[in-house]
């Protein structure tokens, strides 16, 4: 099959991009001809090395003039690449590709990563709309996308070539330690995590917290951490491509998000054998339900978050049980399964379109 992926960019530290890159590389490995149309970025060498065709399709900082240029560039790509299916991972690609898919009779598949965004409804333009969790799919249906066009394909990162680029550094981090990975902005709940860590630190002052990620609120969170008694034990590491080494060296992974369509990094933390403490929001329970792993707490509830972590630190046996639970049925999150289920969606819509 000839597959054209559309994404605003292929930069690092964006879960939507990570999922799209993983899928494109796996599809190529399974013998399909795959192109990735975007404004470019960090993952271009990886895509090229894995046989994915790179196509310049600017989709960022869109003005009317740029929008018109991109609209016709997609037309040119379709005529030259001749895809059997177009898969849009962000709103811009879905909107600009839709007229051409209608004209040329090519199925448009969209993947909804952030259903809570106001513009996510535009992803409903797809002939098939893939939700990365059942929670996302149901939210799109509530927003009046016909259930007959919505499919669910849970994400997965196991055995993705993107994660094999960096061998384990065998980091030796002080124990016990907590780790959180994500963008530094309000949706990720970092402020709640910092408040919770202060309560944790008072009972276990030897505990450290490593925060991997970057974002516009980093300075604000660093000031909040510095004002805490246990602030010296909170370390902001920045956005690092080699999250695997840090997860392998950690005891407990904490995801305090207020909204989280899936939580791609939970898969990575589970594969590393971390115990999981996360908020009970959106698709997170689905990621944890596979293998019955993790402790879930309400969002924006620092005492509940602290208590869940303390239950693990105070009880080594429970901590060991939760680490083992993370590895239970971990094969479900293999990128091969994600690819196969996505290909099934393609075949279904191609068959329907004749």
N, C-alpha and C positions, 0 to 999 in steps of 0.2 A: 504494500500500500504506500502511496505517496502522501505524506502528512506535512502540513504547514502549520507551525506553531507561531502565534503572535503574542508578544509581550512588550510592554513599554520599554523594557531594558533587560539586561541580564547581569545586573550588579549583585555583589555579595551582600549578605545580611538582610535579605528580603525573603520571607517564607514562600510567597507566591512564586518568586523566581526559582528558588531552590527546588520546589516541587516540579515546575515546568522543565527545568534543566535535567533533573533526574529522569523524568518520563521520556524526554526526547532522546537522551543517550541510551536508555534501555530499549526503546523502540528500534533504534538503529542497530543495537546489538542483536535484536531478534530478526533482522533482515529487511526492515522497512527503510524506505528512502525518506529522510526527514530533513526539513529545513526549519530554521529558527529566525523569524523576522523580528528585529528589535532595534533599539537605538544603540545597542552594544553595551559593553561593560566587562566586568571582571571574569565572567565565565566563558568568554569567547574562545580562549585557547583550549579549555577543557572540551567544549562542544566540538570544536574543529578536530581535536585529537581523536574524538570518538566517532568521527564520520558524519557529524551533523553539518549540513550546509548553512553557512551564515549569510543572511541577507539583511542589508541595511534598510530598515523600515522605521524612520523616526516617528516616535509616538509620545514624546514628552514635551512639556512646555508648549502646549498646542495653542496656536493662534489661528485665525481664519485662514490666513495664507498658508501656514504650515499644514493645517488640516486638509486643505485642498490638495497640496502637494503629496501628502501621505496617502490620501484617498486614491489618487491616480497611481502612486507607486505600488499600492496593493494590487491594482488592476494589472500593472506590468508584471508583478511577481506571479500572479495567477496565470497569466498567458505564457510566461516562460517556464515556470516550475510545474504547472498543471497538476495541482494537488487533487487527490481523491477526497480529502476532507481538510477543513481549516479548523484549528483548535485555538480559540482565543482565551487568554488567561487574565486579561484585564479589560476594563470597559472600553477604552479607546479602540483597541483592535476589533472588538466585537461590533461596535457601532460603525466603524469605517469599512469593515469587511462585509457587513450584512447585504448592502445593495448588490455587490459583485457576486456574492454567493447565490443570490436570487437570480441574477442575470445569467450566470454560467451553470446554474443547477448543481452547485457544489454544497454539500451539507456543512453547516456551521455548528460546531460543538463549543460550548463555553464551560469553563470551570469557575465556580463561584468559591472564592477563598474567604472573602470578608463580606458576608451577607448583611452585616449591620450597616455598611456604608450606604448612604442615601442613593448613590448612583448604581448600587448593585442590581437594582431592578432591570437595568439595561442589559445585564447579562442574560436576561430572559429572552433576548433576541435569538438565542441559539435554537437550532432545530432539536437539539438535546442540551439540557442544562445539567451539568454534573455538580453535585454538592460534595464537599470534602468530608462531610459527616451527615448523619441523618438530621441533626439539628439544623444544619445549613439548608438542607433540602426542604425541610418543613417550613423554615422561615421564608424561603423563596415561594413556596406554594401559598403561604399566607399573604404574600405580596402579589398574588394573582397570576403567578406563572402556572399554567395547566399542569396538573400532576402527571398527565400522560407524557409530558416532555422532560420530566425531572428524573434523574438517576443519581444514586449515591455510590461513590467510590472512595472509601476511606484511604487516606494517604499512607505512605510508608517510606522509610529511608534505608532499610536494611539492604546491604549489598549494592547501594547506589554508588556509581563510580566517583561521584563528587566527594564522597566521604572516604574514598580510598586514596585520595591525593596526598594525604598527610599521615605518615606512619606515627604510631603512638610514641610520644616523647618520654613515656614512663616518668611523669612528673611525681615528685615527692612532696605532697602538700601536707601541712599540719593536720592532724586528726583530733577530734571530729571536725568535719567541715560541711558547709552547705554550699550549693551552687545554684545560680539562677542565670538563665540565658534568654535574652530578648531585647527588643528596642527600648530605649529609655524615654518613654512617653507615658502619659497617664493611663492609657488602656491596659498597660502591662502590670499595673498595680505595684510598682516599685516602692512608692511611699508607704503603702501598707506593709510591705515586706520589711522595710527599715524599722518601722515601729514594732513589728513582731520580733525582729532580731534583738532589739533592746531587752525585751522580756526574756528571750532565750539566753542572752548573754549573762543576765543576772543570776540564772541558775547554773549556767555552764560557761564561765568566763574564758575557758580555753577554746571555745568554738569560734571558727572563722567563717565568713561569708564572702564568696567570690561572685562578683556580678560581671558577666560577660555580655557586652553589648554597648551600643552607643546611641545617641539621639539628642534631640534639641533640649531635653530636660536634664542632661547629665550634670551640669553645674549646680542646678537646683538640688538634685538628689545628693550630690557630694556635700553640699552645705548642710543638708538635713542629717546626713550620716556623721559629719564632723561634730555636730551639736549633741550627739548621743554619748552616753558614758562608754558604751562599747564600740564607739565609732572607729577606733583604731583597728578593730578586727574586721572591718568591712572594706573590701578591696575592689575597686572598680578597674577591671582589666581591659576594657575597651572591646571593640568588635574584632574577634579573632577567628580566622578560618578554621583553625584546628580545635574545634570545640571537643572533639572526641577524646583527646588526651586529658583535657580538664575534667570531663565527665568520668573518665576511667579512674581518675585520682580522687574522686569525691564520694561522700557517703550518702548525702540526701540532696535530691534535686527538688527545688521549690519553684512552682509556677503560680504567681499570685494574681493572674490576669483578671480584669473585670469582664472582658469579652474575649473569647478564644474559639474561633470556628473549628479548629482541630487540635492545634498544639503539636506541630511537627517535631519540635525538640523533645517532646515527651518520649517519642519513639527512640530517639538517639540516647536519651538518659536511661530508658529501660534497657536498651541493648548494652549499655555500659554497666548495668547491674546496680544502678542507684535506686535507693528507696525513693518513692515519689510522694510529694505533698503538693496538692494543686487545688485550685478553686473549682467548685462545682458549677461550671458555666458552659453553655453551648456544647461543643463536641468533646470536651475534656472527659466526661464520664464514659463516652464511647471508646476513647483511646485506652482508658484504664480498665474498662470492663473485660477486654481481651486478656484472659489470664487472671482476672480479679485482682488487679494490682493497684496500689496507691491509696492514700488517705485524702479524702475530699473535704473541703471546708467552704463555707460561704465566702463570696467576694467581699472585699473591703472590711474584713473582720480580723484585725490584727491579733486580738486575744485567741481566737479560734485557730488561726494560723500558727501562732506560737505554741499553743497547746498540742497541736498535732505533731510539730517537730519535737517538742519536749517528750512526748510519749515514746518517740523512737530513741532519743538520746538517753532517756531514763531506763529504757528496757532494751538491752543489747539483743535479747532473744527476738523481740518484736522487730527490731531493725534488721536482723538477719532474715527473718521471715519475709519482710517486705522487699528486701533485695532479691531474694529468691523468686518472689511473686513477679517482679519486674521482668524476669527472664522467661517466665512461663508463657508458652505459645508465642514467643517473640517472632517466630517464622511468619506469622500472619502479616507482619509489617514489611515483608520483603518487597522490593520495588518490582520484582517480576509479577507478583499478584496484582499490583496497581496497574501495571502495563497491560496485563491480560484482560482485566475488567474494563479498562478504558478502550481497548481494541474491540471488545464486545459491543460497547456503545457505538463506536464508529460503524461496525458492520450492521448493527441494527438500523441505524439511520440511513446508511447507504442503501440497504435493501428496501427500506420504506420509500426512498426517493427513486428507486428503480435504476 
